[in-house]
Amino acid sequence: MKMSMLFPLVLLILGSYKLAAATVRPEFIVHNEQWLVDYLNTVSATYSTITYLYSIGKSVNGNDLWVLAIGESPTEHILLRPEVKYVATIHGNEVVGRELLIQLIHYLVDGYGQNKTITRLLNTTRIHFLVSMNPDGFAVAKQPDCAGTQGRYNARNYDLNRNFPDYFVTNEQELQPETGAVIDWSKSLQFILSGTLHGGVKVVNYPLDNLPGGTSGQYSSAPDDDVFIHLSKTYSYAHPTMHLGQPCPENDERRFPEGIVNGAVFYVVNGSLGDYNYMFAGCMDLTLEVSCCKYPADDQIESHWNDNKDSLFRLLTQVHLGVKGIVLTPDKEPIYNASVDVVGRSHVQWTTSLGEFWRILLPGTYTLEVTAYGYKSVSYSLDLTKTIEYMEDSDVKRTDISVWPDNAQNIALLEITLRESTGEAVASKDKGPTSSVAGQSLNVCLIICCFLWSSTRMLLLAK
């Protein structure tokens, strides 16, 4: 055989070996930080068409906070394609979450192109994994340690889940590098859904974590309380035991009905990541308490993965629930920082620089109010209980299409053309917390893609 023919064959063999080696499932152990960095780099290099590795900043001790993005277009945002994220090890001694995310990364990249459900998810969603938010704390944590605090805090002894801006009170703590990096990350992308993995109990904790007066045990209802309860049950009921509400004798003997609990009922937290995501960043966030033992022995990791795999996957699919759209001028230019409010919920979503918005909503009827400075306000009645082919109003056209082969859900495409405003335009103002309503008027073309989900036809899980 000629050398010119042999060389490409050798490269092919070596490339196949590298791919095969990279797709071997990671061991079910607690991996150290250097192993994690090497693994993320290997995955990024091997699956370069569907992954992108980037750093959002550094810890106190100079460790990079690495994020792996996975999706059909991993390096850039696609118009109206939702961004979701998982974050682990915000407390360095709560290690089960980081191992679950390592396994989930492998599960997704290994299944892409092979498993229809995984492929559909990654073709319609970009998922970001911050596996180790507190690498400095993790470095000093000890195994096993089910109920201790060694490694919980960052290198300056700050609890990072008490370090974010709070809606109800002023957080007087000095902002830490890890916290600042996550805040900047959240400002750079409009995340729609997020899960932060913790340990020490088995329960899904949903906002709000704080309330006026800050008394633990009182329910602090978010404007989207019904959606948070749905998301929480989606996770807990996909878990074999979490929904049973069994106590954790090591740390917390309380029972949590259906495996979920309101944050303030659990205990009040000032400066939590969950409340920050929801109240300031427009992202629905759940705190996922995934293990009774914070830092268990290695031989427990595999069972935790088996228990949480379906829950982690199913929660990701919930980002395709409700309504999404784009706000445009009559000239089809996107309007940035327009407010999109669901009447009765007092929680505003702000449009991106591309004019996009998303609202996770359950099946029902809603009224959307869209507002931006210099334009007339628009109200639109939205029915998420049925699909229709058209509306009589010539300015409103709707066509329904199915994008999933199993017909588990439909996308309703709604285009609304509004008339020119005769009022004088005024300057827009910067957006604030999502509970604040800004703007007085709007004149837009509004394209809304409504994701209609049936509560009895959940997205089939990849097995």
Secondary structure, 3 states (H helix, E strand, C coil): CCHHHHHHHHHHHHHHHHHHHHCCCCCCCCCCHHHHHHHHHHHHHHCCCCEEEEEEEECCCCCEEEEEEECCCCCCCCCCCCEEEEEECCCCCCCHHHHHHHHHHHHHHHHCCCCHHHHHHHHHCEEEEECCCCHHHHHHCCCCECCCCCCCCCCCCCCHHHCCCCCCCCCCCCCCHHHHHHHHHHHHCCEEEEEEEECCEEEEEECCCCCCCCCCCCCCCCCCHHHHHHHHHHHHHHCCCHHHCCCECCCECCCCHHHEEEHHHHCCCCCCHHHHHHHCCCCEEEEEEEECCCECCHHHHHHHHHHHHHHHHHHHHHHHCEEEEEEECCCCCECCCCEEEECCCCCEEECCCCCEEEEECCCCEEEEEEEECCCCCEEEEEECCCCCCCCCCCCEEEEEEECCCCCCEEEEEEEEECCCCCCCCCCCCCCCCCCCCCCCECCCEEEEEEEEECCCCCCCCCC
